[in-house]
Amino acid sequence: MNFQNARRIFTDVSLSVEQVVAEALALPSEARALLADRLVESLDPAEEGYIRKLWIAEAHRRRDDVRNGRVKTVPRDEALARVQRAIAK
């Protein structure tokens, strides 16, 4: 299903895609993350293998970036502090 097909489906119901997005973006960070997980889980199982391959490729790219010095790592305590500050906003 492409975006245009999804838009047609949503025009037949009470909420538009834009309204759903606006409502979702108004949720707290943790709720948005849960929603994102559930949406990904709801994708066509045939696409699951493709999505898994994309994530594996991304993980390898990130690993290689760290190994080759293109990305500097952050100590765990500092990373957690950054996340906590971001969530608190």
JONORRA-V396676 format. One record per residue. N is the residue number from 1. RES is the residue in three letters. BURIAL is b if it has 24 or more other C-alpha atoms within 12 Angstrom, else e. Layout:
n = (N | N)
res = (RES | RES)
burial = (BURIAL | BURIAL)
//
This chain:
n = (1 | 2 | 3 | 4 | 5 | 6 | 7 | 8 | 9 | 10 | 11 | 12 | 13 | 14 | 15 | 16 | 17 | 18 | 19 | 20 | 21 | 22 | 23 | 24 | 25 | 26 | 27 | 28 | 29 | 30 | 31 | 32 | 33 | 34 | 35 | 36 | 37 | 38 | 39 | 40 | 41 | 42 | 43 | 44 | 45 | 46 | 47 | 48 | 49 | 50 | 51 | 52 | 53 | 54 | 55 | 56 | 57 | 58 | 59 | 60 | 61 | 62 | 63 | 64 | 65 | 66 | 67 | 68 | 69 | 70 | 71 | 72 | 73 | 74 | 75 | 76 | 77 | 78 | 79 | 80 | 81 | 82 | 83 | 84 | 85 | 86 | 87 | 88 | 89)
res = (MET | ASN | PHE | GLN | ASN | ALA | ARG | ARG | ILE | PHE | THR | ASP | VAL | SER | LEU | SER | VAL | GLU | GLN | VAL | VAL | ALA | GLU | ALA | LEU | ALA | LEU | PRO | SER | GLU | ALA | ARG | ALA | LEU | LEU | ALA | ASP | ARG | LEU | VAL | GLU | SER | LEU | ASP | PRO | ALA | GLU | GLU | GLY | TYR | ILE | ARG | LYS | LEU | TRP | ILE | ALA | GLU | ALA | HIS | ARG | ARG | ARG | ASP | ASP | VAL | ARG | ASN | GLY | ARG | VAL | LYS | THR | VAL | PRO | ARG | ASP | GLU | ALA | LEU | ALA | ARG | VAL | GLN | ARG | ALA | ILE | ALA | LYS)
burial = (e | e | e | e | e | e | e | e | e | e | e | e | e | e | e | e | e | e | e | e | e | e | e | e | e | e | e | e | e | e | e | e | e | e | e | e | e | e | e | e | e | e | e | e | e | e | e | e | e | e | e | e | e | e | e | e | e | e | e | e | e | e | e | e | e | e | e | e | e | e | e | e | e | e | e | e | e | e | e | e | e | e | e | e | e | e | e | e | e)
//
